[in-house]
Structures are given as structure tokens and as C-alpha cells.
Amino acid sequence: MPHTVLIIGAGLAGARTAETLRAQGFEGPVVLVGQETHLPYDRPPLSKEVLQGKKEPDTAVLHDAAWYADQNIDVRVGHAVSALDPAGTATLDDGSTVAFDTAVLATGSRPRLLDLAGSDLPGVFFLRTLDDSVRLRDALSHEGDVVLIGAGWIGLEVAAAARQAGNTVTVIEPQQAPLQGALGKELGEVFRALHEEHGVTFRFGDGVSEIVGDAGRATGVRTKDGTVLPADVVVIGVGAQPNVELAQAAGLTVEGGGVVVDETMRSSHPSVYAVGDIARWESPVLGYAVRVEHWANALNSGPIAARAIAGVAAGNDLLPYFYTDQYDMGMEYVGDVPRDSGAEIVVRGDLASREFIAFWVSTDDRVLAALAMNVWDVIEPIKTLIRSRAAVDRERLADLSVPVPDLP
């Protein structure tokens, strides 16, 4: 019997796994099962071009049905896997079963919920799926009052789209700056200034006690101090929750919020791999395990698993990578900074002009990560620098006269 690969989750990570299997010459049956009714699509446009109305939703779809048919990939959308036996059987929500030799879990994440009165009212939005993006885009087209709960990446991208659509925007954030947990207060202030210049109002150090409504629809947000902010649209953007329940029920090792996998994305069961948001993978470059929810991990982790399944030798030199576009600002981030690492930020350029590179440098003078804002074509040499683990001269790192490829 030919070797069958079942891919559970029809997002970018799952689609890339299927693509790579065929590209590497794997000829066995490939079954791709996804809970959404859409064919696999790319997520970055959902908070950018699609949300802003610059692109139609179908442009986010990776391949049409004819492509999957041509590649002999059996795509079953609109179905969830309700039970997984790692020994070789998956049960779908309609009661049917799929026998497999190898399974790849690509179940992704869902929006993190708040235990908040009124959060289920019409007019309250999350942004995760293609349908979410279309609904929110339509809601933002009416030029009303928008309140965003959370000043993370999604919150700020939605804030930019909402302002560009003519809405009044208020962002509630318990920390003292946007993205403070991800970037620290100094760099968070750069994003604060950017958004305030475009008319966004922030309420830092504040929280939400409830979402208030009238006639069965959200009309405002009550903050912790009792202030009610009027809202035609409320967007909750407080992070994501990895969908690891299927893996847990199947007896796979789950730690640190993710499915534990090795550098080839193989889980604690030899017949099961995990990729994308849910994978907590052992990084040969960083020397420790990481779980990354950003787009590049979905893009690149599936192919690593696929090459391993196809018997093709391949290394894993992945580094976490993320990008964002807000107004006329573009930013790329690469690397990872462990909490309590003691890393210091070395800035190359001018924060106020929003044209700079910020390097996170360890106590032993290695570059751990970098953020490039409105500076282009530097990410690849920065990746090389991070992977080299070479000691750097901090003055040289900040010196604009030294080309980035010539560092350290």
C-alpha cells in the first residue's frame, strides 16, 4: 500500500506541507483537511490589504481547486478532525475516518477570548479568518467610532486600517506603550508616536470592565475607571490561543503552549509531525525550543516536515521573522530575545525619523534579534550575523558608515 500523509489544518502551514511533499517527489496519497470552508489562504493580507479594501479577499487564496486536483492532493474543507489515533486513524466531525501512515498537525490558533460581559454582542469583532477580515472591513467602511482592546500587532494594524477608512479610533492597553511586551517601552513609543500623528487616541494603563450595548448591539466600552467610550465597532486583539487540544487528546507531548517537536518537526510520536503556530520546535540556531505564531513560521516549518517525510535530508536554520505595514511605515523583525536575557538595544539610525535598525545585543555581545524600520534589504545579512553568534563591537554596530553586510 502507498504511504498516506494526512495533513490536519488547511492554512498556510498545511498547504505548504502539501506543496513541498509534491515538489520533493512524494507520490503517495496526500489528504488535506480544514475546518474552514475556504481553500488555504495567506493571513498577512487579512489585517493589511484585504482589511483596507486594497485587495479582494480571493487574492489571499494560495491555489485554486484545479491546482490541488492537478497535484493529486485530496482537499476536504469544511471538516474538522475530532479524534486522532497516532497509530493511523483520524475521525472527522461527520463520522468518517481517514487512515494514514503519517499525520501532520497544522491546526493553528484561534483568538484569545476575554471573560468580559458583552463580548458576544453584534458589533464586537476578532480578526483571525478571511471571513473575519471581510466582516470587519465592511464594518469599518461606515466611518464611526472604533474601540480597540489591545495594542499588539493586530490591534495596531487594525487601528491603521480604521483610521485610513475615516473612523475615530481609541486603543485601550494595560501596559504603558504599544507592543511593550514584544519590543520594550523605548521602541513601543515609536509606534505610539506614529499612530498619534494619524489621530489615534491611546488609553495606557487602562483596562476594560465590560462592553455595553443597546437594542442587542455593542454601543460602547466601559473602562476600569467607569468611563464609557462610544463604539460602533469594538475589536478585541489580545493575542492567540494555540489549538493543541487534538494533540493533547492524542497523547502527544505538549509543553510551553505548543506541541513539542524536534528540529524536523516530528512530535513525541514518530508518525506525527506538528507545524505552524502549534509547534514548539527545537531550534539548532538558537539552542533552545521556541514556539512562534508569526507568518514566516507557517511558511517555512511545513516544508521542513515535508522534506523529512519525503526522506530528503534538510537542515533547520529557521529564525523567527515578522513584518508589519502601518500607514507609510514598514518594519521587519528577525530573531528572538529570551525574557530576562539582559539584552540591550543598540540603535543604528534615528528613532524619531522612524528610519533605523534596532539590535538586541546580549551580555556577551552577540546579536540576538533586530528590528528594521523603513530600512530595506538588510534582513538577510542580519540573519547571517545572528546565526554566526559572533561578538560585535557596539559602536561599529551603530555606525551608519559601516555596511550591514560587513558587520561585525
C-alpha positions as a printed Julia matrix, in Angstrom:
408×3 Matrix{Float64}:
   0.0    0.0     0.0
   1.28   3.51   -0.76
   2.29   5.73    2.14
  -0.55   8.15    3.03
   0.04  11.56    4.59
  -2.84  13.25    6.37
  -2.46  17.0     6.98
  -4.82  18.33    9.64
  -5.34  22.05    9.15
  -5.73  23.76    5.79
  -3.99  27.04    6.48
  -0.65  28.24    5.14
   1.38  25.7     7.15
  -0.76  22.8     5.97
  -0.78  23.96    2.35
   2.99  24.45    2.34
   3.44  20.94    3.7
   1.36  19.52    0.86
   3.13  21.68   -1.75
   6.56  20.58   -0.59
   5.67  16.9    -0.45
   4.81  17.01   -4.14
   7.78  19.24   -5.01
  10.09  16.69   -3.35
   8.67  13.87   -5.43
   6.43  12.26   -2.81
   3.9   10.22   -4.78
   1.69   8.74   -2.08
  -1.81   9.96   -1.21
  -1.95  13.37    0.46
  -5.15  14.34    2.28
  -5.56  17.94    3.49
  -8.43  18.53    5.93
  -9.51  22.02    7.03
 -12.31  23.28    9.25
 -12.93  26.46    7.27
 -14.87  26.3     4.03
 -12.21  28.25    2.12
  -9.27  26.74    0.34
  -5.97  27.51    2.11
  -5.09  31.19    2.16
  -2.41  33.57    3.37
  -3.11  35.51    6.58
  -1.0   38.72    6.37
  -3.35  40.38    3.83
  -6.26  39.91    6.25
  -5.01  42.7     8.53
  -3.46  44.7     5.7
  -4.61  44.9     2.06
  -7.89  42.98    2.4
  -8.91  44.85    5.55
  -8.03  48.15    3.9
 -10.05  47.29    0.8
  -6.98  47.42   -1.44
  -7.32  43.76   -2.47
 -10.22  41.41   -2.89
 -10.47  38.51   -0.42
  -9.87  35.85   -3.06
  -6.38  37.24   -3.72
  -5.32  35.78   -0.37
  -6.14  32.23   -1.53
  -2.93  30.33   -2.26
  -4.1   27.97   -5.03
  -7.37  27.27   -6.78
  -9.14  23.92   -6.74
  -7.67  22.99  -10.12
  -4.13  23.24   -8.74
  -4.89  20.78   -5.93
  -6.55  18.43   -8.39
  -3.53  18.64  -10.71
  -1.22  17.86   -7.78
  -3.44  14.95   -6.72
  -4.0   16.46   -3.28
  -7.31  15.46   -1.71
  -8.6   18.68   -0.1
 -11.52  18.36    2.31
 -12.57  21.79    3.53
 -15.42  22.41    5.93
 -14.43  19.48    8.11
 -12.63  19.2    11.43
 -10.76  16.2    12.77
 -12.49  15.31   16.02
 -10.18  12.49   17.13
  -6.7   11.34   16.23
  -5.2    7.92   16.89
  -1.47   8.3    16.2
  -1.39   4.62   15.27
  -3.02   5.59   11.99
  -6.66   6.7    12.09
  -8.32  10.11   12.19
 -12.03  10.63   12.76
 -13.73  13.6    11.13
 -16.66  15.57   12.51
 -19.05  13.83   10.1
 -18.08  10.42   11.49
 -15.93   9.39    8.55
 -12.38   8.16    9.07
  -9.09   8.63    7.28
  -6.34   6.03    7.54
  -2.8    7.41    7.41
   0.8    6.41    7.8
   1.99   9.9     8.75
  -0.06  12.8    10.13
   0.93  16.45   10.19
  -0.84  18.68   12.69
  -1.25  22.23   11.36
  -4.21  23.28   13.47
  -3.06  26.87   14.02
  -4.51  29.25   16.59
  -7.73  30.97   17.49
  -8.27  34.43   19.02
  -7.74  34.65   22.74
 -11.04  35.46   24.44
 -11.76  37.81   27.3
 -14.08  36.93   30.17
 -15.95  40.15   29.54
 -19.65  40.97   29.69
 -20.9   41.97   26.25
 -18.06  40.4    24.3
 -20.56  38.29   22.34
 -22.65  41.25   21.16
 -23.0   42.08   17.48
 -20.53  44.83   16.68
 -17.71  43.07   18.55
 -15.05  41.65   16.24
 -11.98  39.44   16.28
  -9.57  39.18   13.38
  -8.27  35.73   12.53
 -10.02  34.31    9.48
 -10.77  35.51    5.97
 -14.43  35.88    6.89
 -13.43  37.93    9.97
 -11.46  40.29    7.74
 -14.32  40.81    5.31
 -16.84  41.46    8.1
 -14.52  43.92    9.83
 -13.67  45.68    6.57
 -17.36  46.24    5.92
 -17.92  47.5     9.47
 -15.05  49.98    9.19
 -16.45  51.44    5.98
 -19.12  53.43    7.9
 -16.75  55.98    9.48
 -17.84  55.6    13.08
 -16.25  55.2    16.49
 -13.89  52.26   16.8
 -12.51  50.99   20.12
  -9.64  48.51   20.06
  -8.84  46.38   23.09
  -5.13  45.62   22.94
  -2.18  47.47   21.36
  -0.36  44.46   19.96
   0.42  43.78   16.31
  -3.16  43.03   15.27
  -4.52  45.96   17.27
  -2.14  48.43   15.64
  -2.7   47.14   12.11
  -6.46  47.37   12.62
  -6.03  50.87   14.09
  -4.18  51.95   10.95
  -6.83  50.46    8.66
  -9.63  52.03   10.72
  -8.07  55.5    10.6
  -7.41  55.23    6.88
 -11.1   54.4     6.45
 -12.05  57.6     8.28
 -13.01  56.22   11.68
 -12.33  57.72   15.1
 -10.05  55.25   16.89
  -9.32  54.67   20.57
  -6.98  51.92   21.76
  -7.11  50.58   25.32
  -3.89  48.99   26.56
  -2.98  47.99   30.15
   0.75  48.48   29.55
   2.41  51.87   29.18
   3.18  51.7    25.45
   2.11  49.73   22.39
   3.95  46.44   21.92
   5.74  46.9    25.22
   5.83  43.18   25.91
   7.27  42.41   22.48
   9.65  45.32   21.93
  10.05  47.19   25.19
   8.87  50.7    26.06
  11.5   52.62   24.08
  10.55  51.09   20.74
   6.89  50.93   21.71
   6.96  54.73   21.97
   7.94  54.89   18.29
   4.71  53.15   17.38
   2.74  55.33   19.79
   4.03  58.48   18.08
   3.27  57.06   14.63
  -0.34  56.34   15.49
  -0.94  59.53   17.41
   0.27  61.51   14.39
  -2.5   59.78   12.46
  -5.16  60.65   15.02
  -5.32  57.52   17.17
  -6.08  58.04   20.87
  -4.44  55.69   23.39
  -5.55  54.91   26.91
  -2.5   53.32   28.5
  -2.54  51.71   31.91
  -6.24  51.11   31.49
  -8.46  48.07   31.19
 -12.0   47.11   30.21
 -14.75  46.16   32.63
 -17.49  45.45   30.07
 -18.77  46.07   26.59
 -22.08  47.88   26.82
 -24.89  47.59   24.33
 -28.3   48.81   23.35
 -31.01  47.05   21.34
 -28.84  43.94   21.21
 -25.75  45.61   19.74
 -22.47  46.94   21.13
 -22.55  50.7    21.64
 -19.57  51.34   23.9
 -16.77  50.08   26.1
 -16.67  50.73   29.84
 -13.13  51.1    31.15
 -11.91  50.17   34.6
 -12.42  53.72   35.87
 -16.08  53.73   34.75
 -15.63  55.81   31.6
 -17.84  54.67   28.72
 -16.23  55.13   25.32
 -18.77  55.22   22.48
 -18.2   52.48   19.93
 -19.87  51.45   16.71
 -17.18  48.8    16.33
 -15.22  47.02   19.07
 -12.2   44.91   18.15
 -10.63  42.52   20.65
  -6.99  41.84   19.85
  -5.33  40.32   22.9
  -3.37  37.51   21.32
  -3.98  33.98   20.12
  -4.61  30.59   21.68
  -2.87  27.62   20.0
  -5.18  24.79   19.01
  -3.4   21.95   20.8
  -6.43  20.1    22.15
  -6.38  17.44   19.42
  -2.69  16.79   20.09
  -3.27  16.56   23.82
  -6.14  14.11   23.39
  -3.92  12.01   21.13
  -1.33  11.73   23.89
   1.37  13.88   22.27
   3.73  15.84   24.49
   2.5   19.43   24.85
   4.57  21.94   26.81
   5.01  25.69   26.84
   1.76  26.16   24.94
   2.79  24.02   21.99
   3.31  20.52   20.65
   6.89  19.52   21.4
   8.76  18.65   18.2
  12.37  18.15   17.19
  14.2   20.16   14.55
  12.44  18.19   11.78
   9.03  18.98   13.33
   8.48  15.38   14.46
   6.44  15.08   17.66
   6.76  12.65   20.56
   5.01  10.05   18.38
   7.16   9.06   15.38
   4.19   9.06   12.97
   3.0   12.58   13.83
   4.54  15.96   12.99
   3.37  19.42   14.05
   3.96  22.66   12.16
   2.98  26.31   12.28
   1.58  28.07   15.34
   1.27  24.96   17.48
   4.81  23.65   17.02
   7.28  24.17   19.85
  10.37  23.29   17.91
  13.92  22.71   18.98
  15.97  25.41   17.24
  19.51  24.4    16.27
  20.31  28.08   15.64
  19.04  29.47   18.94
  19.91  26.45   21.05
  16.53  26.24   22.76
  12.89  25.5    21.97
  10.63  28.2    20.56
   7.0   28.5    19.54
   6.29  31.22   17.01
   2.85  32.34   15.83
   4.01  34.59   13.01
   3.54  34.07    9.28
   7.1   33.03    8.44
   6.9   30.05   10.77
   3.79  28.8     9.0
   5.52  29.42    5.67
   8.7   27.54    6.49
   8.02  24.88    9.13
   5.67  22.84    6.93
   8.33  22.34    4.24
  10.81  21.1     6.88
   8.34  18.42    7.96
   7.53  17.57    4.35
  11.17  17.05    3.44
  11.64  14.8     6.46
   8.57  12.74    5.48
   9.81  12.51    1.88
  13.19  11.29    3.09
  15.07  14.35    1.85
  17.93  15.49    4.07
  17.45  19.1     5.1
  18.67  21.29    7.91
  16.67  23.68   10.05
  18.21  27.14   10.24
  14.92  28.97   10.8
  14.85  32.22   12.72
  11.62  33.84   13.9
  10.63  36.58   11.44
   7.78  39.07   11.36
   6.8   42.11    9.33
   4.16  44.8     9.52
   2.95  47.73    7.42
   1.16  50.61    9.12
   0.39  53.84    7.25
   3.61  54.67    5.37
   5.79  52.67    7.77
   7.21  49.26    7.01
   9.01  47.12    9.56
  10.77  43.75    9.64
  11.86  41.87   12.75
  14.09  38.81   12.94
  15.49  36.75   15.81
  14.41  36.04   19.36
  15.13  37.69   22.7
  14.52  35.42   25.69
  12.89  37.06   28.68
  15.37  38.14   31.34
  18.21  37.8    28.82
  19.75  41.1    29.9
  19.98  42.16   26.24
  20.44  45.84   25.49
  19.21  47.72   22.44
  21.74  49.34   20.1
  20.15  51.77   17.64
  21.58  52.38   14.19
  19.88  55.5    12.8
  17.26  57.81   14.28
  14.22  56.62   16.23
  12.4   59.94   15.78
  12.66  59.77   11.99
  11.41  56.17   12.04
  14.3   55.1     9.82
  16.58  52.86   11.84
  17.72  49.39   12.82
  17.47  48.36   16.47
  19.72  45.47   17.51
  19.19  43.43   20.67
  22.69  42.62   21.91
  23.37  40.01   24.6
  25.59  40.48   27.61
  28.35  38.63   25.7
  27.96  40.98   22.69
  26.05  38.71   20.32
  23.17  39.99   18.2
  20.04  38.12   19.26
  17.45  39.97   17.17
  16.94  43.1    15.12
  14.12  45.36   14.02
  14.48  47.32   10.78
  12.02  50.17   10.33
  11.88  51.77    6.87
  15.32  50.3     6.15
  15.33  47.66    3.46
  17.47  44.81    2.14
  19.2   44.23    5.47
  17.34  41.26    6.92
  19.36  38.55    5.17
  22.75  39.86    6.35
  21.27  40.33    9.83
  20.15  36.69    9.81
  23.71  35.72    8.9
  25.0   37.81   11.78
  22.6   36.21   14.28
  23.41  32.71   13.06
  27.15  33.36   13.28
  26.89  34.05   17.03
  29.89  36.36   16.51
  30.77  39.01   19.07
  30.09  42.54   17.82
  31.54  45.94   18.53
  28.54  48.02   19.66
  29.96  51.28   18.32
  30.54  49.66   14.95
  27.04  48.19   15.06
  25.57  51.69   15.43
  27.87  53.28   12.82
  25.9   54.11    9.67
  29.1   54.27    7.65
  29.66  50.52    8.15
  27.52  48.49    5.71
  25.35  45.94    7.46
  26.8   43.02    5.43
  30.26  43.99    6.78
  29.24  43.56   10.41
  30.54  42.55   12.9
